[in-house]
């Protein structure tokens, strides 16, 4: 009987049919630390985050980390584009300077 109950419980966890997933974290905290206060605080925090954002605490953390990674990637791309644009402007200025010098040289050669 114990084995059947354990198998059903494991099956519920593995299939995602377990409804109170917010209770798993605090239950693990209670089992590992033995502190009911810490487990209760963890449960209340998870519930408050879920009510405020509609996501569980770990989902919110993952989302924030992904957003920060995207911002960092965007900053890096913008910096690279700025450097490329600056180099392009410098190359264009050099091209114009050389072109002007060539024109002056041609006019001097042609006038002699």
C-alpha positions as CSV (number, residue, x, y, z in Angstrom):
1,X,0.0,0.0,0.0
2,X,2.9,2.4,0.9
3,X,4.5,1.7,-2.4
4,X,1.3,2.4,-4.4
5,X,0.8,5.7,-2.5
6,X,4.4,6.7,-3.1
7,X,4.1,5.9,-6.8
8,X,0.9,7.9,-7.2
9,X,2.5,10.8,-5.4
10,X,5.6,10.7,-7.6
11,X,3.4,10.4,-10.7
12,X,1.5,13.6,-9.6
13,X,4.8,15.5,-9.2
14,X,6.2,14.3,-12.5
15,X,3.1,14.9,-14.6
16,X,2.6,18.5,-13.3
17,X,-0.9,17.7,-11.9
18,X,0.1,18.8,-8.5
19,X,-1.8,22.0,-7.8
20,X,-0.1,23.6,-4.8
21,X,3.4,24.1,-6.2
22,X,3.8,27.2,-4.0
23,X,3.9,24.8,-1.1
24,X,6.8,22.7,-2.4
25,X,9.5,25.3,-1.7
26,X,8.4,26.0,1.9
27,X,7.9,22.3,2.5
28,X,11.5,21.6,1.4
29,X,12.7,24.5,3.6
30,X,10.9,23.0,6.5
31,X,12.3,19.6,5.9
32,X,15.9,20.8,5.4
33,X,16.1,23.5,8.1
34,X,13.4,22.4,10.5
35,X,12.4,26.0,10.9
36,X,8.7,26.6,10.6
37,X,9.1,30.3,10.7
38,X,11.4,30.3,7.8
39,X,9.1,27.9,5.9
40,X,6.1,30.1,6.6
41,X,8.0,33.3,5.6
42,X,9.0,31.6,2.3
43,X,5.4,30.6,1.6
44,X,4.1,34.1,2.3
45,X,6.8,35.6,0.1
46,X,6.0,33.3,-2.7
47,X,2.2,34.0,-2.4
48,X,2.8,37.8,-2.3
49,X,5.0,37.7,-5.4
50,X,2.4,35.5,-7.2
51,X,-0.5,37.8,-6.3
52,X,1.5,40.9,-7.3
53,X,3.0,39.6,-10.6
54,X,0.9,36.6,-11.5
55,X,4.1,34.6,-11.6
56,X,5.9,32.5,-9.1
57,X,9.1,33.8,-7.5
58,X,11.4,31.6,-9.5
59,X,9.6,32.6,-12.8
60,X,10.0,36.3,-11.9
61,X,13.7,35.9,-11.2
62,X,14.3,34.1,-14.5
63,X,12.4,36.8,-16.4
64,X,14.4,39.6,-14.7
65,X,17.7,37.8,-15.5
66,X,16.7,37.3,-19.1
67,X,15.7,41.0,-19.4
68,X,19.0,42.1,-18.0
69,X,20.9,39.8,-20.4
70,X,19.0,41.4,-23.3
71,X,19.7,44.9,-22.1
72,X,23.4,44.0,-21.8
73,X,23.4,42.5,-25.3
74,X,21.6,45.6,-26.7
75,X,24.2,47.9,-25.0
76,X,27.1,45.9,-26.5
77,X,25.5,46.0,-30.0
78,X,24.9,49.7,-29.7
79,X,28.5,50.3,-28.6
80,X,29.8,48.2,-31.6
81,X,27.5,50.1,-34.0
82,X,28.7,53.5,-32.6
83,X,32.3,52.4,-33.1
84,X,31.6,51.3,-36.6
85,X,29.8,54.6,-37.4
86,X,32.7,56.6,-35.9
87,X,35.2,54.7,-38.0
88,X,33.1,55.2,-41.1
89,X,32.9,58.9,-40.5
90,X,36.7,59.1,-40.0
91,X,37.2,57.1,-43.2
92,X,34.8,59.4,-45.1
93,X,36.7,62.5,-43.8
94,X,40.0,61.0,-44.9
95,X,38.5,60.2,-48.3
96,X,37.3,63.8,-48.8
97,X,40.7,65.2,-47.7
98,X,42.5,62.9,-50.1
99,X,40.1,63.8,-52.9
100,X,40.6,67.5,-52.3
101,X,44.4,67.1,-52.3
102,X,44.2,65.2,-55.6
103,X,42.1,67.9,-57.2
104,X,44.6,70.6,-56.0
105,X,47.5,68.5,-57.3
106,X,45.8,68.0,-60.7
107,X,45.1,71.7,-61.1
108,X,48.7,72.5,-60.2
109,X,50.0,70.0,-62.7
110,X,47.6,71.1,-65.4
111,X,48.4,74.8,-64.9
112,X,52.2,74.2,-65.4
